[in-house]
Amino acid sequence: MLIVDNCVGSFGNQLPNGIPILPFDGNKNDRELSHLARYLKKVLSLPNPVASNAAAFDLLNLRFCKDPQHYVEELAKKSQQSSIK
């Protein structure tokens, strides 16, 4: 099971299962859901989606982050530059 939420606290007890997403702010150019759909299609085709998701987001390191919103934004940039392994 994977959990998608813009509040990391929603899956804080299950970080490897979590998929952080930026909140929708009304911007008509927002592409988060299309990125999410593409990501889910890829990760769910892998033998172990939870392990692959955990490696892609590395959320266990989030506990050391002082600004979670910045962490999520950096992950979004990183995911646009690379693909799931």
C-alpha positions as MATLAB code, in Angstrom:
seq = 'MLIVDNCVGSFGNQLPNGIPILPFDGNKNDRELSHLARYLKKVLSLPNPVASNAAAFDLLNLRFCKDPQHYVEELAKKSQQSSIK';
ca = [
       0.000    0.000    0.000;
       1.224    3.483   -0.879;
      -0.093    6.657    0.744;
      -0.296    9.976   -1.133;
      -0.689   13.169    0.875;
       0.586   16.728    1.001;
       1.016   16.365    4.764;
       3.882   14.013    5.569;
       2.470   13.576    9.049;
      -0.360   11.581    7.481;
       2.045    8.739    6.778;
       4.697    9.560    9.361;
       4.483    6.110   10.920;
       4.839    4.475    7.499;
       7.410    6.647    5.731;
       8.482    3.974    3.206;
       4.863    3.865    1.982;
       4.525    7.631    1.662;
       4.368    9.688   -1.498;
       4.534   13.397   -0.693;
       2.796   15.771   -3.048;
       2.677   19.547   -3.112;
      -0.711   21.016   -2.203;
      -2.908   22.331   -5.000;
      -2.960   26.105   -4.847;
      -5.339   26.798   -7.717;
      -2.632   27.222  -10.353;
      -4.017   26.046  -13.704;
      -0.493   25.002  -14.720;
      -0.137   22.662  -11.745;
       1.150   19.269  -12.982;
       1.441   17.396   -9.673;
      -1.341   14.905  -10.426;
       0.015   14.097  -13.875;
       3.480   13.547  -12.355;
       1.888   11.408   -9.650;
       0.018    9.297  -12.206;
       3.213    8.706  -14.190;
       5.127    7.843  -11.016;
       2.450    5.428   -9.782;
       2.327    3.668  -13.129;
       6.087    3.108  -12.967;
       6.420    2.173   -9.299;
       3.430   -0.179   -9.316;
       4.935   -2.103  -12.210;
       8.011   -2.967  -10.130;
       8.351   -6.182   -8.071;
       8.364   -4.353   -4.718;
       6.593   -0.981   -5.017;
       7.069   -0.055   -1.349;
      10.836   -0.659   -1.407;
      11.151    1.218   -4.702;
       9.081    4.077   -3.310;
      11.199    4.190   -0.155;
      14.354    4.429   -2.276;
      12.856    7.096   -4.550;
      11.807    9.454   -1.758;
      14.208    8.538    1.054;
      11.694    9.907    3.550;
      13.470    8.399    6.525;
      15.891   11.308    6.150;
      12.977   13.739    6.422;
      13.199   13.542   10.208;
      16.450   15.513    9.981;
      14.943   18.200    7.731;
      14.081   21.557    9.264;
      11.713   22.625    6.456;
       9.485   19.801    5.148;
       7.960   21.970    2.396;
      11.443   22.682    1.016;
      12.254   18.959    1.229;
       9.168   18.090   -0.845;
       9.964   20.793   -3.410;
      13.513   19.479   -3.770;
      12.160   15.936   -4.218;
       9.853   17.204   -6.958;
      12.800   18.780   -8.795;
      14.906   15.645   -8.311;
      12.141   13.356   -9.611;
      11.762   15.455  -12.743;
      15.467   15.022  -13.446;
      15.653   11.270  -12.891;
      13.590    8.148  -13.285;
      12.798    5.283  -10.929;
      15.389    2.530  -10.910;
];
